Amino acid sequence: MNLIVGLIMRKLLLMTFVAALTGFLPQTVAAQGQRIKTYGAYMVQTLPKEPLSKEEINDLLHMREEEKLARDVYLTLGNYYPLPIFRNIARSEEQHMRMIKLLLDKYSLPDPVEESGGRVGVFKDPKLQKLYNKLVSRGKRSLIDALKVGATIEDLDIKDLEEALSRTDNKDIRVVYQNLMRGSRNHMRAFVRLLRRYGSDYQPRYISSEEFNSILSVKHEAGFYSPSGTYFGPRFLKGKVLKISQKPGFRRKNVMWWVVQIKTPQGEVSVRVAPVRWLPQFEVKAGDFVKVIRLPYWNIKGLNGYMACKLIDETAGKTYDFSKWRKWCRR
């Protein structure tokens, strides 16, 4: 075991040395944080100020310190292990903290981070203070333990954000929570991917195994959530079919369309497939796993939706390709 750990550490040191020479470090997490900063800040500043419940206030104060806990643990463990993932995700958590701070300032709420002096490893909430000490102590034992600590933090963060999201109807708070949760899912993917590369793994403690596996089934979420909850992501999505229906077209109400409701790691998505007259036999069934390629976003008279260029039914092994009918699919 000591030999394996030694080899891993030598490899990590070499990676860090090469990164220093070339000026290259993985930018996925940092770039993601920048997107949240610009888009999220705009949303917080422009969406209307709405009344806050006591639960909403408590959740905002808690999430401000919980995002700090994530940042502080990664900064601390990054001093023990020369692994870019800790430094990169710590930067992303700093952006998460700033987004919550924008909400605190908007609603004139006290900042628990400022009240505790803003020092790394110091928290106003005694439960978070105890958790920080416990996680850092565990992470110091080995690199594998440190990566598992990272996955545990993101596991907890996703659970707490989901619960906080269920307790608020304020659009500005919801858009921040949804985008922070997307970031946390990406962080979890990064930690678990590295654990598996080193022959280990992580079992979720806070979210369900089903949700955990659903998160890992997607390589990365590069989009963002709008105030309406619509996810603007890359030009494809994967998920499980929940329902097949026929609905009138957006422009021509007399033209019926096949519509597929899909459960993805980002939530439920409705996809317009094709007019029924184009595709009289559509054999996709509820329960099938599908991949939909090139999904232009449509906003017609306030109706949000997606339209497919190609739908691949991975369960049935059948592909529906509409690119020959739609010029923009071939661009």
N, C-alpha and C positions, 0 to 999 in steps of 0.2 A: 504493500500500500504506500509506504514512504517513497519507494522508487517511482511509483506512478505519479504521486503528487509532485515529486521533484521534477519529473519530465514535463508535467503540465506547466509548472512555474517557469521552467527554462523556456518553454514555447511562448508563454505570455510575455516574458521579458524581451524575447527576440521580436515579437510583434510590436511591442511598445517602442523598441529601439528603431525598428524600420519606420514606424509611424512618425517618430520624431524627425528622422532624416528626410522623409518625403513630404512631411507636412500634412499627411492624410490621416484623418480619423473618421470613423463612420458618422455620417451626418443625419441619418434617418430620424433619430429622436430629436436632435436639435432643430432640424428643419420643421418637424411636426410642431414643436413648441413655438416656433416663429409664426406658423400659420394660426395657431390658437391665439397668440398674442395680438396679431393684427385683426383677424376676423372677429375674435371674441371681444376684444376691446371696443370695436365699432358697435357690436350688438349691445353690449352693456350700456354704452353711452347713448345709443339712439332709441332703444326700446323704452316704453313708458315705465315710470316708477309706480309700483303697485303696493297695496298694504301688505305688511308682513305679519304672519302668525308667530306665536311664541316658538312653535316647532321649527319654522323656517329660520328664525333668528338663531336658535340653538344649533341647527344643522350648519349654517354658514360659519359660525364661530368654531365648531368642531372641525369642519373640513379645512378651514384655514390652517389649523394646527396639525391636522392629519397629513396634509400635503407637505408641511414643514418636516414632519417626522420622516416621511419618505426621503425628502432631500437630505436631511441631516444624516440618516443612516447610510445613504449611498456615498455622501461625502466622506464620512468616517471610514467606511469599509474600503473606499477607494484609496485611502492612505496605506492600507495593508496589502492590497492586491493590485498589481499594475495592469488592470483590465479596463479598457475604454468604456465598457458598458456602465460602470458605476458613475463615471464622470459625465457621460452623455445623458444618462437618465436623470442625474441630479440637476442638470441644466433644465431639462424638461419639467421637473418638479418645481423648479424655481418659477417657471412660467405659470404653472398651475396655481402656485401661491399668489402670484400677481393678479390672476383672474379673480380669485376669491376676494383679494384686497380691493379690487375695483368695485365689487358688489358691496363690501363693507363701507367703503367711502360713499358710494351712491346713496346708501340707506342710513348714513351717519351712525354706524355701529362701531363699538370699540374694537380695537385690534388686539387679540390675545398675544400675538407675536411681539408687538411693540411693548405690551405690558410686561412681558417676561424678559425684555431686553434684547430680543432678536438674536441671541447667541446660539450657536450650533449645539444641539443636545440639551437645551433648556426649554421646558414647556410649562405653561400655566396649568394645564389639565394634569392632575397627578396620575391619572390612568395612562395617559400618553407618555408621561415621563417614565413610568414604570415599564411600559412596553418598549420604549426606545432603549432603555438600559438592557432589557432582556434580549432584544434583537441584535444589538451590537455585540453583546457578550457571546451570543450564539454564533454570529457571523465571524468572529475572530478565530473560531476553532479551526476552520479550514476554508479553502476556496469553495468547495461544494456547499458547505453550510452557508457561506455568504450568498451564494446564488439562490439557495433555497429561501433565505431570509428575504431576498428581493422579490421572489415569486409570492411569498407569504404576504408581504406588504401590498402588492398589487391585488392579490386575492381579497384582502380586507378592504382595500380602497374601492374596488368594484362593488362589493356588497354594500358598503356604507353609502356610496353614491346612488346606487339603485334605490335604497331605502329613502334617502333624502329626496330623490327625484319623485318618489311616490307621495311625498308630503308637501309638494309645492305645485302651485299652478301659475306662478309668476314666470312670464316668458323669458326674462333676462336671466333668471336663476336657472331655469331649465336648459337654456342653450349652453350655459357654462358647464353645468353638471354633465350634460350629454357629451360634450366635447372632451371634458376631463376623463370621462369614463372610456371614451374611445382611446385616449392616450394610455390609460391604465391597461387596457386590453393589449395594446401594442407592447407595452413594457413587459407584461406577463409573457407574451410570446417570445420576447428576446431572452428573458431569463430561462424559460423552459427549454428553448432551443439550445442554449449554451449548456444547460445541465445534461441534456440528452447527448450532446456532442462529446461530453466527458464521461459518458456511461452511467449517468444518474438520471433522476426524474423527480417530478413534484406531484403530490396528490393534494387537491384543493381542500382547504379547511373551512372556508366561509361560503363560497358559491357551490352550486351543485356540480356533480361530475358531468352531467349533460351540458350545462352551460360552459364548463371548462373545455370540454372536447369540441364544442361548437366554436369557441374562440380560437382554439388551435387549428381548426380546419381551414382558417383563413390566414394567409401568410402575413398580410399587413393591411391596415385600414388607412388609406391616404386621404380620405375625403373630410367632410365636416358636416355638422348638423345645423340646420336652419332653425329659426324660432318656431316654425310649425312642426318641427320634429322630423322633417324630410332629410334623408341622408343623401348628400352629394358625394359619390365616391368615384372610383375608377370605372373604366368602361366595361366592367363585368361584375357579376355577383353570383354567388353559389348559395344554395339552401334547399330546404325541404318544402315541397308543395303542400299548402294547406287547403286550397280550394280552387276549383276551376269554375268560371262563370262566363256568361255572355252579357255585355253591357253596350249601351249606345255609344257611338263615336263622339269625340269632343266637338267636332264641327258638324258632322252629318248625323243627326240623331236617328235617322232611319237605317243607318248602317250599324249592324251588330258586330262586336269584336269579342274575340276570345281574350279573357283576362285571367291571369294566374296570380294568385296570392301566395307569396313565398316567405317562409321564415328564414331569415339570415342572422348571422351573429350581431348585425346592427339593428335588428328589429324586423317587423313585417313590412314587406314591400309589394306593391301592386304593379304588375307589368302587363302592358298591352302587347299581345302577341301578333295578331293578324285579324282582318275581317273574316267573319265566318264564311262568306261567299268565296274568299280566296282559299280557305282551308276548311272544307266541310268535314273532314275527318281529322280531328285533333285528339290523339290518344294518350296524352299526358294525364296521369291520375294523381289524386291526393295521396301523399306519402312518398311519391317519387322524389329523388334527389336530382336537381337540375342545375345547369350552368347557363347563364344568359350573357351574351356578348354584345358589346356596344349599346349602351343605354342612354340615349340622349334625354335630357330632362325637358319636360314640356310644362309650360305654365300658360294655359289658355283659359281666359275668363276666370282666373282664380283656381283652376283645377290643376293640381300637381300630379305628375305621373311619369312613368317610364315606358319606352317603347323598345322592343327587341329587334336586333338585326339577325340574331341566331340564337336558338334555344336548343341546348343539348340535354336530352333526357338520359342521365347517366344510369338510371335504374333499368330502363327499357332498352338502352343502347341505340337510341334513335335521335337523329338531328333534324331540326326544322330550320332551314336557311332562307331568310327573306331578303338577302342582300341584292338579289337580282331585281327585286321590285322597288328597292329604296336606294336612290343614288347616293344619299349621304352615308349609307353603310359602307360604300366602297371608297370613301375618301381616306 
